[in-house]
Amino acid sequence: MAASAAVRAGVSFTHRFVRVSPVCSICPLHRLKVCTGVAVGRAVDGFSSPNRRLQTSIGVCQSEDSSSPEEDRHEHVVNVVYIDRSGQRIPVKGKVGDNVLYLAHKHGVDLEGACEASLACSTCHVYVNSDYCDKLPDPEEREDDMLDMAPLLQENSRLGCQIILTPELDGIELTLPKVTRNFYVDGHVPKPH
Amino acid sequence: MKRMTMINLMKASVKKIHSLSRASRCLPAEGGVRGFSSASGPRVCIVGGGPAGFYTAQQLLKARRDAVVDIYERLPVPFGLVRFGVAPDHPEVKNVINTFTQTAQHERCSFYGNVNVGKDVTIEELRQAYHAVVLSYGAEGNRSMKIPGEDLSGVFSAKDFVGWYNGLPNNKELCPDLNCETAVILGQGNVALDVARILLSPVDMLKETDITQNSLAVLAGSNVRRVLIVGRRGPLQIACTIKELREMVNLPNTRADMMPNDFEGIAEALKDLPRPRKRLTELMMKAVKEGRGDKVEKSWGFRFFRSPVEVLAGADGKRATGIRLALNKLEGSGEDTRAVPTGQLEDLECGLIISSIGYKSFPIDPTVPFDPRKAIVPNAMGRVQDTTGLYCSGWVKRGPTGVIATTMNDSFDTARVLIQDMEAGEVDLSVNKAGAQAITALLQTRGVRTVLFPQWEKINAEEEKRGKSLGKPREKLLDVDEMLKIAWS
């Protein structure tokens, strides 16, 4: 359980970490009054080198199913709607701090996460509905690099594994791209030269 | 000490969260004996245990609750290019192995390693035993430069060089001589950049990866200080992606050595480029500017508008000491831009030449159609031409380009098409097929013993154990016989 606080503090190696503040109110360490703040303060120092040791990036914290009554407090719920590749709307109740990729998995939404949230693929590519684009922190360079490889890239494209739920994101809609054989919108197929 | 505990806690916690997430995605348990849970369900055979095979299997298992999928793989070990192609310093890309492991452990999926399809068992025999066969065996060959001197000592295909540092059994005796100062790589895709990066990375960084110990020793003694990455067209046609370029730019103790003339007119073209190409080109131009004047001993650079025409030999006529390049100009525009020789030539002195101009598939069986020009199995949307019940996915279907995500989407497409055919009656499910029972019996009569997934896991455990004592995630076994001995112990 102590680990979840550490994870919640984020396993990120860039300034991105600063934007993902740990949600202390639902952390067991905080509740038990044994948090020394070391997870928050020291995590940045501990991981200043490129992520070659740990094989994942930003906090993949996911509220576990076994939750105590306090964790089900209404104000922590963030409503998310996934729109899958067939156009079906799948409304889901997430919690503040949830990672959108793993929330999708939890609810059987078909969002792949091949590299397991380590910014090494683009399989969790989603479109964010326009009202919510600005509510997300800007992507870090590494996310943009991976997005560049995603077929059918749009202005509102993001990687699901980098979206962490906050109260402001309540009502967010995430659409899964309809990826087809031809990865170009106009049906263009690159020619060998 | 505190830091290490924190790291370990985080690792354990992340693992747990990942496994919770994976568990929640699992199909509900279906009971019944493995593989026999539905006597009348479709039985599908997948040839090739790499990303294409596993992703196709994953999709089939999900879409049909009665499908049984068997994956046949030539080596005793699964995962194909994820294990043997992805660079050792890209461990995150290999996380996909966890997804594949889940698929292999699915109760309706079985893995059969150490089976050489085409030699130990024919495609015809597989088609008789299964309702459908999916060819996902990838591209084990490479395109050749077709120039004089290509067979000289010191010239390698990137496929072999990568196979060497990644522990592919066939390449364990490669023994590249890294005594020279300059290495030239032909081709500018991600594989070319991987090779350049491995040649120039500090050994201290490499020694904590799953790079093989023997290649690490060779790299530790390397004299290579300068790597030139040559492409026949210009900066706007470069095939690598930004992540790999950024890694080159950020390599410690190296500087970028570009030719500013190669970038004439590029700045003006930037504004009209689509985002991915624009960001990539901007980064390249930044490298051109910042590389100059640096007095760092190691360097890497792109050389554009150059095609190899001859490998030059030294006095003994046996080893490469240089490469002759033809200078090109560009004609056409956009995707149609072509390199056209100008007639001018240029010689580059070098002792190591690596051609990274593409992998290539081979035909697997005389009964399967094959297009020798494109080096793929001719197909329409994954349905192999002029056949029924035969499909393909991955590089053998599309050609050897793209990353794991590309293959994933492609494999999902093939699986969808196969499911459609099953539902439309194009694949006749009313016939009972014997599946793996028949094939393994046949293999046994031919003296071929399979490696099952739990047996691979013994190999896996041994590799991780050996790696641990070396401070690496694993130390790969290089010898097929040794793998088999451990698998069947």
Contacts between the chains, C-beta under 8 A, distances in Angstrom:
chain1	res1	chain2	res2	distance
A	2	B	9	6.5
A	3	B	9	4.3
A	3	B	10	6.6
A	3	B	12	5.9
A	3	B	13	3.3
A	3	B	16	7.6
A	4	B	13	5.9
A	6	B	6	5.8
A	6	B	9	5.1
A	6	B	10	5.0
A	6	B	13	6.5
A	7	B	10	5.6
A	7	B	13	4.5
A	7	B	14	6.1
A	7	B	17	6.8
A	11	B	10	5.6
A	11	B	14	6.7
A	38	B	2	7.1
A	38	B	6	7.3
A	39	B	6	7.1
A	42	B	2	7.5
A	42	B	3	7.1
A	42	B	6	6.8
A	43	B	6	7.3
A	45	B	3	7.7
A	46	B	3	4.7
A	46	B	6	5.9
A	46	B	7	6.5
A	51	B	92	7.3
A	52	B	89	6.8
A	52	B	91	7.3
A	52	B	205	7.1
A	52	B	208	6.9
A	52	B	209	7.7
A	53	B	7	7.0
A	53	B	208	7.8
A	54	B	7	7.0
A	54	B	10	6.8
A	54	B	11	6.3
A	54	B	14	7.3
A	55	B	91	5.3
A	55	B	92	5.2
A	55	B	95	5.8
A	56	B	14	5.5
A	56	B	18	8.0
A	56	B	92	7.2
A	56	B	95	7.7
A	57	B	92	8.0
A	60	B	14	6.0
A	60	B	17	5.5
A	60	B	18	7.3
A	61	B	17	7.1
A	62	B	17	5.3
A	62	B	20	6.9
A	62	B	21	6.6
A	64	B	20	6.8
A	65	B	20	7.8
A	102	B	17	7.2
A	102	B	21	4.6
A	105	B	21	4.7
A	105	B	22	7.6
A	105	B	24	5.9
A	105	B	25	4.9
A	106	B	21	6.8
A	106	B	24	4.9
A	108	B	25	7.0
A	112	B	99	7.9
A	112	B	408	6.4
A	114	B	95	6.9
A	114	B	96	4.3
A	114	B	99	6.5
A	114	B	404	5.8
A	114	B	405	6.5
A	114	B	408	6.6
A	115	B	92	5.0
A	115	B	93	5.9
A	115	B	95	4.9
A	115	B	96	6.6
A	116	B	18	5.9
A	116	B	92	7.5
A	116	B	95	4.2
A	116	B	98	6.7
A	118	B	92	3.5
A	118	B	95	6.3
A	119	B	92	7.3
A	120	B	90	6.7
A	120	B	92	3.8
A	120	B	93	4.6
A	120	B	95	7.3
A	120	B	243	8.0
A	121	B	93	6.9
A	121	B	96	7.6
A	121	B	403	7.2
A	121	B	404	6.3
A	121	B	405	5.2
A	122	B	405	5.3
A	123	B	404	7.9
A	123	B	405	4.9
A	123	B	408	6.1
A	141	B	246	7.8
A	142	B	243	7.6
A	144	B	279	7.0
A	145	B	241	7.6
A	145	B	242	4.7
A	145	B	243	4.6
A	145	B	246	6.6
A	145	B	279	7.7
A	146	B	243	7.0
A	148	B	241	6.8
A	148	B	242	5.6
A	148	B	275	6.6
A	148	B	276	3.6
A	148	B	279	6.0
A	148	B	280	7.3
A	149	B	241	5.8
A	149	B	243	7.9
A	149	B	276	7.1
A	149	B	403	6.6
A	149	B	405	6.9
A	150	B	405	7.7
A	151	B	409	7.2
A	153	B	275	6.7
A	153	B	276	7.1
A	179	B	409	4.8
A	180	B	413	7.5
A	181	B	381	6.8
A	181	B	410	7.2
A	181	B	413	5.6
A	183	B	406	7.7
A	183	B	409	7.9
A	188	B	335	7.6
A	190	B	335	5.8
A	191	B	335	5.7
A	191	B	336	6.9
A	193	B	233	7.3
A	193	B	237	7.8
A	193	B	335	7.9
A	193	B	336	7.6
A	193	B	337	7.1
A	193	B	338	5.7
A	193	B	339	7.6
